[in-house]
């Protein structure tokens, strides 16, 4: 057990993992990266339950932060939330972060799931979801399992189509992120919105 006086920042990844799942499990599963331990599969099997729980707790904590604060007062929190959400996914998926009028998170919803290289996104379903959550604004995100966070021509066209569709119901599109492992690209920062 870690006492409240223990400074966890001084512990190595392996040491922290040992304290979370036990020495034997940590030695069996840890291969120099924590990523596979907190994803949907770990060496072809489900990761230890403690890792799944730890990942979900961190994701929920970041979600709480986004609900309390304007998303643009904490852009790093949005990136971290999305990186955890998409961590080591072997398929492409599309997520909408629904925001209130103060740009606080109402809900994060995975709307579409695809294959290794693509997913189909339907503007009608995105609009329905925004209306269901009574969103004032939205941030889109999808992952590139290839590990390259560059937008394709289809990504750019989709973003413009979604922006136009949501404008008809007075929902502002604030950004579209592409997450590729530890890399995250913002359409707004690139001037693509």
N, C-alpha and C positions, 0 to 999 in steps of 0.2 A: 504494500500500500504506500502511496505517496503522501507524506505528511503535508500539511498546509504550508509549512516553512520550507519545503523542498523547492529549489529553483530549477524548474524543468528545462529552462533554456540552456543549462549546462550539460544536460544529458544528450547522448547521441540518439539518432533515430532508432538504432537497435535497442538501446537501453529503454527508451520510452515504450517501444513495442513490447519488450519483455514484460514491462510492468502492466501493460494493457492485456496481453493474451497469454502471458507465461513464457518462461525461458525456452521450454521444449518446442512450443508452437512457433515462437519467434525465430528460433534457429532453423526450423524446418521450412518456413515460408519466406523469410526475408532474404532477398537477393540483391541488396544494394539500393532498392527503390521502394518507397512506401506505396506508390501509386497502385500497383496490382492488388494490394491488400484491402484497399478501400473502394474497389470497383465491384461490378456485378459478378465477376468470376475471378478466381485466383488459382493459377496453374490448373485450369480446367475444372475447378470445383468451386463451390461457394466459399467466400472468404469467412474467416471466423466471425461469429455473431457479434463479438465485441467491436470488431472493425466496422461492421455494417452499422451498428448502433452509434459508434463514435462519428462516422461520416454523417449520419442523419442528424445528430445533435449539432454538429458544426453548421450544416446546411440550414437547420431551423434557427440557430442563433443568428446567422447572417440574414436570414429572412426577417427576423424580428428587428434587426438593425435597419433594414430597408423599410419596414413598416413604420418605424418611429421617426425616421429622418427622410428628408427629400433625397431622392436617389442621386441627384446631382451634387449634393453636399458630400456624398461619399461614393464617388465613382469607383474607387478601388473595391468597395464592398460589393458592388454589382459584378465586377469582374471576378472576384473571388467566389461569389455565389454561383456564377455561371460555370467557372472552372470546376467547382465541386460537383455541380449538377451533371456536367457532361464528362466527368472523369473516366477515361479509358473506355468510353462507349465504342463499340465496334460497328455501330450503325449510325446513320445520320438521323437526327431528330430536330424538330422545330418547336421552340418554346416562345410563349408570349408572357411578358411581365406586364400585368395590368396595374395601372397607377391611378391614384386619386388626383384631385385638382392641385394638391400640394406635392405631387410627384412622389408620394409614398406608395409602397407596394401594397396592393390589395390581394393579389394572387399571382402565382407563377403556374402556368399551365402548359404541359406538353400537349400540343395540338396534333402533331403529325410525327410518325415514325417511319423511316424508310429503310434503305439498304446501305451497304458499305459506301456507296458513292452518290446517292441521291435520295431525296424524299419529295413527295408531291405535297404542295401547299395550296389550299383552296381559299381565296379571299373571302368567300361567303362564310366559311366556318370561322375565320379570324374575326370578322365583323360580329357574328353571332356570339362568340365568346366575349368580346369586348362589351357588348350590350348586356350580356348575362351578368357580368361583374360590375356594370355601371361605371366603366373606366372612363377617365377623362383623357388619359394618355396611355401609350404603350411603348414598350421596348421589345424588339424581336431579338431572338438569338437562335443560332443553329450551330451545330458542330461539323467539323471536317475530320473524320477519322484518319484521313491521309496524313494529318499533322501539319498541313499547310493552311495558314489562316488568310489566304488571299481570296477575295470575292470573285466569283465567276460572272460572266455576262448575265447568266440566268439569275444569279443572286441579286444583281443590281436591278434587273427588270422586275423581279418579284417585289423588291423593296418599294419601288416606285408604284407598282400596282396596288400594293397593300396600303401605302400612304394615301393614294387617291381614294380607295374604297373606304378607309376609315375617316377621311375628311368629310365624306358625305354624312356621317353620323356624329360629327364634331368630336372625334377622338384624334388627338395629335400623336404622331409617331416621333418619338424623341431620339431613337437610335436603333441600330441593328448591329448586333455583335456576332462575329464568327469566332468560335472557340476551337482551337486545334492544340490539344495538350495544354502546355503552359503558355502558349501564345494566344492572345486575344486581339482581334481587330475591331475597331469601332468605325462604323460608316460615318457617323457624325464627325469624328476627328479627322477622317480622310476627306471630308467635304462631299460625301456621296449621298447625302440627304438633301 
